[in-house]
Amino acid sequence: MQNRVASTLVLGIGLLTAIGISNWNQLISNAFGDNEGDLKKYKDVEHLYRAIDNNKFDDNNINWKDFKSTPIFENATHSMQKCITKAEHLGDNLADYEIYDCYERFDKD
């Protein structure tokens, strides 16, 4: 009986440690396959926009240096690039909803 309690306790502590080390949202999203968070998966702004719209991409702290060297940004229209750049500079980070908003405003260019 003591072995069973000890094993359960060790397993519980290990699980809590893993959750504490990992980003909780990312852990849950990955477990359920909800977040396709790798920017390299998206070929253009429209592709990323659709993922955001379908709750497949959720990141409110996108690495700007990495993002601006992706095809998403490089292949965007000049107006969309300006919008995304401005959004990043205003808050010192880039969030998915800012990309979504820029796409909504400038996808016709």
C-alpha positions in Angstrom: 0.0 0.0 0.0 2.8 2.4 0.9 4.5 1.7 -2.5 1.3 2.6 -4.3 1.0 5.9 -2.4 4.6 6.7 -3.0 4.4 5.9 -6.7 1.3 8.1 -7.1 3.0 10.9 -5.2 6.1 10.7 -7.4 4.0 10.6 -10.5 2.0 13.6 -9.3 5.1 15.6 -8.5 6.6 14.7 -11.8 3.5 15.8 -13.7 3.3 19.1 -11.8 7.0 19.7 -12.4 6.5 19.1 -16.1 3.6 21.5 -16.2 5.4 24.1 -14.3 8.4 23.9 -16.6 6.3 24.0 -19.7 4.0 26.8 -20.8 0.6 25.6 -19.6 -1.2 26.9 -22.7 1.2 25.3 -25.1 1.0 22.0 -23.2 -2.8 21.9 -23.4 -2.8 23.0 -27.0 -0.3 20.4 -28.0 -2.1 17.7 -26.1 -5.3 18.4 -28.1 -3.6 19.3 -31.4 -5.1 22.8 -31.3 -2.1 25.0 -31.8 -0.1 24.8 -35.0 2.3 27.3 -33.5 5.3 26.9 -35.8 5.4 29.9 -38.1 7.4 27.9 -40.7 4.2 26.0 -41.4 2.5 29.0 -43.0 3.3 30.1 -46.5 1.7 33.5 -46.4 -0.4 35.9 -44.3 -3.7 34.5 -45.6 -2.7 31.0 -44.5 -1.8 32.3 -41.0 -4.9 34.4 -40.9 -7.1 31.3 -41.5 -5.2 29.4 -38.7 -5.8 32.3 -36.3 -9.5 32.5 -37.3 -9.9 28.8 -36.8 -8.2 28.9 -33.4 -5.3 26.8 -34.8 -2.7 29.4 -34.0 -2.6 31.3 -30.7 0.4 33.3 -29.7 0.4 36.7 -28.1 4.2 37.0 -28.0 5.5 36.2 -31.5 9.3 36.7 -31.9 9.6 39.7 -34.2 13.1 38.8 -35.4 11.9 35.3 -36.4 8.6 36.6 -37.9 10.0 39.2 -40.2 12.2 36.7 -41.9 9.3 34.3 -42.7 7.6 34.1 -46.0 4.5 35.2 -44.2 5.9 38.7 -43.7 8.3 38.8 -46.7 5.5 38.0 -49.2 2.9 40.3 -47.6 1.9 43.5 -49.4 3.7 46.7 -48.4 0.6 48.0 -46.6 0.3 44.8 -44.6 4.0 44.9 -43.7 3.7 48.5 -42.5 0.6 47.6 -40.4 2.3 44.6 -38.8 5.5 46.5 -38.2 3.6 49.3 -36.5 1.7 46.9 -34.4 4.9 45.3 -33.2 6.5 48.6 -32.4 3.5 49.9 -30.4 3.5 47.0 -27.9 7.1 45.9 -28.2 5.8 42.5 -29.2 3.6 41.0 -31.9 0.4 39.1 -31.2 -1.7 36.9 -33.4 -4.7 39.2 -33.2 -2.6 42.1 -34.6 -1.7 40.1 -37.7 -5.4 39.1 -37.9 -6.4 42.8 -37.7 -3.9 43.8 -40.4 -5.1 41.1 -42.7 -8.7 42.2 -42.2 -7.7 45.8 -43.1 -5.3 45.3 -45.9 -6.0 41.9 -47.7 -7.5 43.8 -50.7 -4.2 45.5 -51.6 
